[in-house]
Amino acid sequence: MEKPYSPCFLCNQSRRTQPARQFLYNQIPRVKGLLTLDVGCGTGVITPELATYTSHATAIGIDIDSTILAKAINRNKSTNLHFLLADATALPFRANLFTFALSHFTLMWIPKRMKALSETFRILCSKGILAAIEPDYSGRIEARNSSPKQGLPPQSSLIKCLQNLGADPFSGSQLPADLSIVGFTNTRFGVLSWEFNKIGAHKEILGEAALLKTQGIQWDLPTFTFTPIFWVLASKP
Ligand SMILES: C[S@@+](CC[C@H](N)C(=O)[O-])C[C@H]1O[C@@H](n2cnc3c(N)ncnc32)[C@H](O)[C@@H]1O
């Protein structure tokens, strides 16, 4: 089934979460010779960041979708960036290799999320860090002029639509517990905050309406929405 994220959508989304990623990168020890992994790198809009915090870092982006990966390869020509067609649930790397791994809006799209997490745990070296950024629609707010602000009912159109497309809309709040099950420790997590931008927020609502339309769902357009996005940091003992 075709996935709903266009290159333009991924670019806008990555812009919104940039300050949070900077915070996550600041937690990584600054040593030379880092090898970093972008799990589900998509169009590779974020992968270069994983190679820039030391002049000696090498970043590898992996993705299961060859069409989207081709965009990442075309976009990034630097010699310290590499891209590989690979499944996050069966990573083609030896154990204890990477210092840092990032998953940005990827885990929600992987039905075998625990397998992907245990694979990431395996390829990280001791003290290696996993950072993830994932939304959670259970705490989403939608406001309409006609009705008071309210959280989404569990069977909302948007939640059903994401589930139909193969996503887990509730991955964000689940991640800290999932990480400890596969063996990660020192888990820290929080929810992103940002300033609401009227034009950007309206564009996002129109994007969601378009997504729902692809599923034949008519939507009573909200005037305001908020989706909690979780950040999580954890390390391998
Ligand atoms: C919403 S996109 C996010 C892309 C990128 N991380 C970003 O933020 O721009 C989710 C990505 O996860 C990839 N993906 C889904 N399942 C995967 C799997 N099992 N292994 C690797 N990549 C996967 C998809 O192909 C897609 O590119």
The ligand as an SDF file (V2000), in Angstrom:
LIG
                    3D

 27 29  0  0  0  0  0  0  0  0999 V2000
    7.7440    8.5750    7.8660 C   0  0  0  0  0  0  0  0  0  0  0  0
    9.1050    7.9740    7.0010 S   0  0  0  0  0  0  0  0  0  0  0  0
   10.4330    8.7750    7.8910 C   0  0  0  0  0  0  0  0  0  0  0  0
   11.6810    8.9180    7.0740 C   0  0  0  0  0  0  0  0  0  0  0  0
   12.8300    9.6730    7.7420 C   0  0  0  0  0  0  0  0  0  0  0  0
   13.2400    9.0610    8.9730 N   0  0  0  0  0  0  0  0  0  0  0  0
   12.4500   11.1100    7.9880 C   0  0  0  0  0  0  0  0  0  0  0  0
   12.0660   11.4610    9.0960 O   0  0  0  0  0  0  0  0  0  0  0  0
   12.5100   11.9050    7.0350 O   0  0  0  0  0  0  0  0  0  0  0  0
    9.2810    6.2910    7.5550 C   0  0  0  0  0  0  0  0  0  0  0  0
   10.3850    5.5470    6.8070 C   0  0  0  0  0  0  0  0  0  0  0  0
   10.5520    4.2500    7.4290 O   0  0  0  0  0  0  0  0  0  0  0  0
   10.8510    3.3330    6.3920 C   0  0  0  0  0  0  0  0  0  0  0  0
   10.5950    1.9690    6.8830 N   0  0  0  0  0  0  0  0  0  0  0  0
    9.4210    1.4010    7.1940 C   0  0  0  0  0  0  0  0  0  0  0  0
    9.5990    0.1250    7.5900 N   0  0  0  0  0  0  0  0  0  0  0  0
   10.9400   -0.1120    7.5500 C   0  0  0  0  0  0  0  0  0  0  0  0
   11.7610   -1.2310    7.8500 C   0  0  0  0  0  0  0  0  0  0  0  0
   11.2410   -2.3920    8.2950 N   0  0  0  0  0  0  0  0  0  0  0  0
   13.1000   -1.1230    7.6860 N   0  0  0  0  0  0  0  0  0  0  0  0
   13.6480    0.0460    7.2440 C   0  0  0  0  0  0  0  0  0  0  0  0
   12.9240    1.1350    6.9360 N   0  0  0  0  0  0  0  0  0  0  0  0
   11.5850    1.0690    7.0980 C   0  0  0  0  0  0  0  0  0  0  0  0
    9.9320    3.7600    5.2640 C   0  0  0  0  0  0  0  0  0  0  0  0
   10.2890    3.2240    4.0220 O   0  0  0  0  0  0  0  0  0  0  0  0
   10.0640    5.2740    5.3440 C   0  0  0  0  0  0  0  0  0  0  0  0
   11.0900    5.7540    4.5260 O   0  0  0  0  0  0  0  0  0  0  0  0
  1  2  1  0
  2  3  1  0
  2 10  1  0
  3  4  1  0
  4  5  1  0
  5  6  1  0
  5  7  1  0
  7  8  2  0
  7  9  1  0
 10 11  1  0
 11 12  1  0
 11 26  1  0
 12 13  1  0
 13 14  1  0
 13 24  1  0
 14 15  1  0
 14 23  1  0
 15 16  2  0
 16 17  1  0
 17 18  1  0
 17 23  2  0
 18 19  1  0
 18 20  2  0
 20 21  1  0
 21 22  2  0
 22 23  1  0
 24 25  1  0
 24 26  1  0
 26 27  1  0
M  CHG  2   2   1   9  -1
M  END
$$$$
